[in-house]
Amino acid sequence: MLQINNINVNYHHAVQVLKGFSISVKPGEVTALLGANGAGKTTVLKAASGLLPLENGHIEDGDIIFDGHSVRQVKPHLLARKGLVHVREGRRIFAEMSVEDNLKAATYALTGRKAGQGIDQVYTYFPRLQERSRQLAGLLSGGEQQMLAMARALIAEPKLILLDEPSLGLAPKMVDEIFAIIARINREQNVSMLLVEQNARAAFSVSHQGYIVENGKVVLEGRIDELKANEDIQTFYLGMGDADGEKSFRDVKHYKRRKRWLN
């Protein structure tokens, strides 16, 4: 569904963020993108959704293939109409509009579609939003705002959803609810997803494959069961640690003890 092939990305033609970066998202699967802050994860999503030029970012080399076609030069609103929808970090809802008007606005991602079509179906995934349909979006809780951001993406009938930090700032109970909805949408709608997330346990609970990113490069990839079994992933992302408690992330210098990952 999505292939990012060997792209180099910089901002202001000066700061390089991604270096020879390549990943793929299979149809109908959730792919997790994990890494420390500043590793380049959000830049990957912006490159895929066409938002980079709006922030003076540039793709210098490589290509981005969505649903079989190169989209490196396609503008964001046209990508949304093609079925690639980006749920950005921080939710980015219309705070002074009602919940239902936020959803109606999202229907215009598809040309020729009547406003309001599909809202009732979206409410089956987000019944709490239906209860607050007349309420101003800015008055919702953080978890409800995240639900609204995801509902706006779903109502556009996407083929691929890019999700950036859906658990950010949420209580553990709400995180569980959000990720249960993500898994249900993926399962019932067969929507592919590329998920950027700091909460590795939550990400692994819904994902089929994953990539670990450091300093703008992929340093480890695999199916989720393989990653869960990896000793470094257990220590640095799942908090399992060594029995003697002496191992630290700094000691191994971000996976670089494995020389094959430096190539």
MORANOR-V394396 format. One record per residue. N is the residue number from 0. RES is the residue in one small letter. PHI is phi in whole degrees, -180 to 180 (NA if undefined). PSI is psi in whole degrees, -180 to 180 (none if undefined). OMEGA is omega in whole degrees, 0 to 359 (none if undefined). Layout:
# MORANOR-V394396
n: <N | N>
res: <RES | RES>
phi: <PHI | PHI>
psi: <PSI | PSI>
omega: <OMEGA | OMEGA>
This chain:
# MORANOR-V394396
n: <0 | 1 | 2 | 3 | 4 | 5 | 6 | 7 | 8 | 9 | 10 | 11 | 12 | 13 | 14 | 15 | 16 | 17 | 18 | 19 | 20 | 21 | 22 | 23 | 24 | 25 | 26 | 27 | 28 | 29 | 30 | 31 | 32 | 33 | 34 | 35 | 36 | 37 | 38 | 39 | 40 | 41 | 42 | 43 | 44 | 45 | 46 | 47 | 48 | 49 | 50 | 51 | 52 | 53 | 54 | 55 | 56 | 57 | 58 | 59 | 60 | 61 | 62 | 63 | 64 | 65 | 66 | 67 | 68 | 69 | 70 | 71 | 72 | 73 | 74 | 75 | 76 | 77 | 78 | 79 | 80 | 81 | 82 | 83 | 84 | 85 | 86 | 87 | 88 | 89 | 90 | 91 | 92 | 93 | 94 | 95 | 96 | 97 | 98 | 99 | 100 | 101 | 102 | 103 | 104 | 105 | 106 | 107 | 108 | 109 | 110 | 111 | 112 | 113 | 114 | 115 | 116 | 117 | 118 | 119 | 120 | 121 | 122 | 123 | 124 | 125 | 126 | 127 | 128 | 129 | 130 | 131 | 132 | 133 | 134 | 135 | 136 | 137 | 138 | 139 | 140 | 141 | 142 | 143 | 144 | 145 | 146 | 147 | 148 | 149 | 150 | 151 | 152 | 153 | 154 | 155 | 156 | 157 | 158 | 159 | 160 | 161 | 162 | 163 | 164 | 165 | 166 | 167 | 168 | 169 | 170 | 171 | 172 | 173 | 174 | 175 | 176 | 177 | 178 | 179 | 180 | 181 | 182 | 183 | 184 | 185 | 186 | 187 | 188 | 189 | 190 | 191 | 192 | 193 | 194 | 195 | 196 | 197 | 198 | 199 | 200 | 201 | 202 | 203 | 204 | 205 | 206 | 207 | 208 | 209 | 210 | 211 | 212 | 213 | 214 | 215 | 216 | 217 | 218 | 219 | 220 | 221 | 222 | 223 | 224 | 225 | 226 | 227 | 228 | 229 | 230 | 231 | 232 | 233 | 234 | 235 | 236 | 237 | 238 | 239 | 240 | 241 | 242 | 243 | 244 | 245 | 246 | 247 | 248 | 249 | 250 | 251 | 252 | 253 | 254 | 255 | 256 | 257 | 258 | 259 | 260 | 261 | 262>
res: <m | l | q | i | n | n | i | n | v | n | y | h | h | a | v | q | v | l | k | g | f | s | i | s | v | k | p | g | e | v | t | a | l | l | g | a | n | g | a | g | k | t | t | v | l | k | a | a | s | g | l | l | p | l | e | n | g | h | i | e | d | g | d | i | i | f | d | g | h | s | v | r | q | v | k | p | h | l | l | a | r | k | g | l | v | h | v | r | e | g | r | r | i | f | a | e | m | s | v | e | d | n | l | k | a | a | t | y | a | l | t | g | r | k | a | g | q | g | i | d | q | v | y | t | y | f | p | r | l | q | e | r | s | r | q | l | a | g | l | l | s | g | g | e | q | q | m | l | a | m | a | r | a | l | i | a | e | p | k | l | i | l | l | d | e | p | s | l | g | l | a | p | k | m | v | d | e | i | f | a | i | i | a | r | i | n | r | e | q | n | v | s | m | l | l | v | e | q | n | a | r | a | a | f | s | v | s | h | q | g | y | i | v | e | n | g | k | v | v | l | e | g | r | i | d | e | l | k | a | n | e | d | i | q | t | f | y | l | g | m | g | d | a | d | g | e | k | s | f | r | d | v | k | h | y | k | r | r | k | r | w | l | n>
phi: <NA | -139 | -129 | -108 | -111 | 54 | -90 | -114 | -128 | -134 | -113 | 58 | 56 | -136 | -103 | -84 | -111 | -114 | -131 | 58 | -87 | -141 | -148 | -142 | -122 | -79 | -57 | 76 | -114 | -103 | -113 | -95 | -122 | -117 | 165 | -70 | -59 | 85 | -75 | 112 | -64 | -65 | -62 | -59 | -66 | -66 | -65 | -69 | -93 | 82 | -85 | -53 | -59 | -72 | -121 | 59 | -101 | -141 | -95 | -87 | -138 | 82 | -150 | -126 | -112 | -120 | 53 | 90 | -129 | -68 | -125 | -59 | -103 | -84 | -74 | -57 | -68 | -74 | -64 | -62 | -68 | -81 | 109 | -106 | -120 | -112 | -96 | -81 | -60 | 91 | 76 | 57 | -80 | -87 | -64 | -95 | -108 | -70 | -57 | -66 | -68 | -59 | -70 | -63 | -61 | -70 | -66 | -78 | -65 | -106 | -73 | 76 | -99 | -75 | -60 | 96 | -65 | 92 | -64 | -60 | -67 | -63 | -63 | -67 | -87 | -131 | -61 | -65 | -69 | -64 | -63 | -113 | -60 | -93 | -81 | -64 | -62 | -67 | -96 | -73 | -70 | -59 | -66 | -68 | -66 | -65 | -60 | -65 | -61 | -71 | -64 | -62 | -68 | -66 | -69 | -84 | 52 | -76 | -91 | -142 | -112 | -96 | -112 | -110 | 54 | -65 | -91 | -58 | 76 | -103 | -69 | -53 | -64 | -70 | -59 | -60 | -67 | -62 | -73 | -65 | -68 | -57 | -63 | -68 | -61 | -61 | -72 | -86 | -101 | 57 | -87 | -73 | -142 | -115 | -112 | -97 | -156 | -85 | -82 | -64 | -61 | -65 | -62 | -65 | -68 | -119 | -97 | -103 | -142 | -151 | -131 | -105 | -117 | -139 | 50 | 78 | -132 | -80 | -108 | -160 | -148 | 164 | -69 | -61 | -60 | -67 | -67 | -61 | -84 | -73 | -60 | -68 | -63 | -60 | -76 | -93 | -118 | -105 | 68 | -83 | 70 | -90 | -62 | -85 | 71 | -94 | -78 | -138 | -62 | -65 | -60 | -97 | 52 | 55 | 73 | -74 | -67 | -97 | -60 | -64 | -82 | -87 | -74>
psi: <-38 | 131 | 123 | 114 | 102 | 48 | 147 | 130 | 135 | 163 | 138 | 24 | 25 | -43 | 110 | 129 | -43 | 138 | 105 | 45 | 130 | 131 | 169 | 151 | 120 | 151 | 133 | 6 | 159 | 125 | 126 | 141 | 110 | 153 | 169 | 165 | 136 | 5 | -20 | 10 | -49 | -35 | -36 | -46 | -41 | -35 | -42 | -34 | 1 | 13 | -15 | -47 | -25 | -15 | 25 | 35 | 154 | 136 | 115 | -39 | 169 | -170 | 161 | 121 | 121 | 123 | 38 | 1 | 143 | 130 | 18 | -34 | 6 | 137 | 154 | -43 | -30 | -34 | -40 | -39 | -25 | -10 | 11 | 111 | 135 | 117 | 104 | 157 | 136 | 2 | -48 | 40 | 167 | 97 | -30 | 9 | 157 | 166 | -48 | -36 | -33 | -42 | -39 | -40 | -36 | -22 | -21 | 2 | -24 | 129 | 143 | 9 | 137 | 139 | 136 | -18 | 128 | -7 | -42 | -38 | -40 | -36 | -23 | -27 | -27 | 67 | -27 | -34 | -35 | -38 | -28 | 26 | -30 | -5 | 147 | 135 | -33 | -14 | -1 | 159 | 169 | -42 | -40 | -35 | -38 | -39 | -42 | -41 | -41 | -38 | -38 | -38 | -43 | -35 | -18 | 9 | 59 | 155 | -31 | 130 | 128 | 119 | 120 | 107 | 58 | -19 | -2 | 122 | 12 | 151 | 153 | -40 | -40 | -36 | -45 | -41 | -43 | -45 | -27 | -38 | -41 | -47 | -39 | -43 | -46 | -42 | -45 | -32 | -8 | 36 | 128 | 151 | 142 | 115 | 117 | 127 | 139 | -29 | 93 | -39 | -45 | -44 | -45 | -27 | -20 | -6 | 157 | -35 | 166 | 159 | 139 | 129 | 134 | 131 | 42 | 12 | 151 | 123 | -15 | 141 | 160 | 175 | 155 | -40 | -37 | -43 | -39 | -32 | -10 | 132 | -43 | -39 | -42 | -40 | -49 | -19 | -30 | -3 | 24 | -39 | 176 | 158 | -34 | -8 | 11 | -11 | 140 | 154 | -39 | -36 | -37 | 0 | 59 | 56 | -2 | -2 | -18 | 101 | -30 | -20 | -9 | -12 | none>
omega: <178 | 173 | 173 | 191 | 167 | 181 | 169 | 183 | 173 | 174 | 178 | 181 | 185 | 186 | 180 | 184 | 177 | 185 | 180 | 190 | 179 | 172 | 173 | 176 | 182 | 178 | 176 | 182 | 173 | 178 | 181 | 177 | 186 | 178 | 181 | 173 | 179 | 181 | 179 | 185 | 180 | 177 | 177 | 181 | 180 | 177 | 182 | 184 | 176 | 183 | 185 | 182 | 180 | 180 | 179 | 174 | 186 | 171 | 185 | 184 | 176 | 184 | 176 | 183 | 176 | 178 | 174 | 183 | 176 | 181 | 184 | 183 | 184 | 182 | 187 | 184 | 177 | 175 | 178 | 178 | 177 | 177 | 177 | 188 | 185 | 172 | 190 | 175 | 180 | 171 | 174 | 176 | 174 | 191 | 184 | 174 | 178 | 177 | 183 | 178 | 173 | 181 | 178 | 179 | 182 | 180 | 182 | 170 | 178 | 179 | 176 | 181 | 181 | 177 | 178 | 180 | 177 | 183 | 180 | 179 | 179 | 179 | 178 | 176 | 185 | 182 | 179 | 178 | 178 | 178 | 183 | 188 | 181 | 183 | 175 | 184 | 181 | 180 | 177 | 173 | 180 | 179 | 179 | 176 | 176 | 176 | 180 | 178 | 178 | 179 | 177 | 178 | 184 | 184 | 178 | 178 | 186 | 167 | 182 | 175 | 172 | 183 | 182 | 175 | 180 | 181 | 189 | 175 | 184 | 175 | 182 | 180 | 179 | 176 | 179 | 181 | 180 | 183 | 173 | 177 | 177 | 180 | 181 | 178 | 179 | 183 | 187 | 182 | 181 | 180 | 174 | 180 | 169 | 191 | 171 | 188 | 174 | 180 | 186 | 181 | 179 | 180 | 181 | 183 | 183 | 189 | 177 | 177 | 183 | 177 | 173 | 186 | 173 | 176 | 175 | 180 | 172 | 181 | 180 | 178 | 177 | 173 | 189 | 178 | 178 | 181 | 178 | 182 | 182 | 185 | 181 | 178 | 179 | 184 | 191 | 182 | 182 | 173 | 182 | 173 | 175 | 180 | 184 | 176 | 185 | 184 | 178 | 180 | 181 | 182 | 183 | 174 | 172 | 174 | 189 | 174 | 180 | 189 | 182 | 180 | 180 | 183 | none>
